[in-house]
Amino acid sequence: MELPTELNLTTLFEQLGLPSDEASINDFVEAHPLDQDTKLIDADFWTPQQAQLLKEWLRADGEEAPIVDELNVRLHRGK
């Protein structure tokens, strides 16, 4: 799977197979707040494939990791 050159939350949501427009991303974040004890990749709303993609992007520790970190922060803040 080739990734686009510009990575952002839209790209991540597209890769996760989720609606990727700004309103849909904001709605997803509001609908899926995480408590401080739940790791992003362990959240129960991910499919196994989605959780695997998030793990791969974090492990890559390249330009993908900050995008997953951004989602992690937003889900833990609920914003």
N, C-alpha and C positions, 0 to 999 in steps of 0.2 A: 504494500500500500504506500503510495507516494503522498507526502504531505505538501500542502501549499507552502510557498515561501514565507508568507506572513501568518504567524500563529497568534490567535487570540481566542477569546471565549466562543466566538462564533464558530471558529474552526474546530474547537474541542467539542462543542455540542453537535456539529455536523458529524464528526467522527464517532460520537456516541449514538448517533441515529436519533437525536432529539431535535425538536424545532429550534432553530438557531437565530431567529431574529431577536432584537434587543428586548422586546416586550415578553417574548416567550422565555428568554433566559431569566429575566427579572421575576416572572411568575413562578418559574421552577425554583428559584432561590427562596422566594417567600413561602412556597408550599413544602419545602424540604429542609427546614432548619435542623441543624445538628447540635446536640449538646456537646460540651467540651470534652466529654469522655469518649465520644465516637469518632474514630478515624474516618476520613473521607472515603477511603477505599473499602471500609467495613460497613458503610451505610446499607441498610436493608432495601433501599429503593433501586439499587443498581442491579442489572442483570449480571450474570457471571462474565459475559463478554465485555460489558461496560467496565466492570471492576478490573478486569484484566488489562484493558486499554489504559485505564488510569494508572495502574501499577507500572506498566511499561513506560508510560510517559514520565512518571516520577523517577524510575530507575535510570532512564536515559540521561538524566541530569544535564540535558542540553537545553535548547531553546523551548522544549515542550514543558519542562518542569515548572517554570514560573506561571504558566497558564493554569496548570493543575493547582498550584499554590494559591492563585487568585481565586479560583472556584472554592477551594477549601476555606479560605478566609471569609468569603461571602456567605457560604453555607453555615459557618459557625457564628456569623454575625446576624444572619437572616436578612442581609441587604445586598 
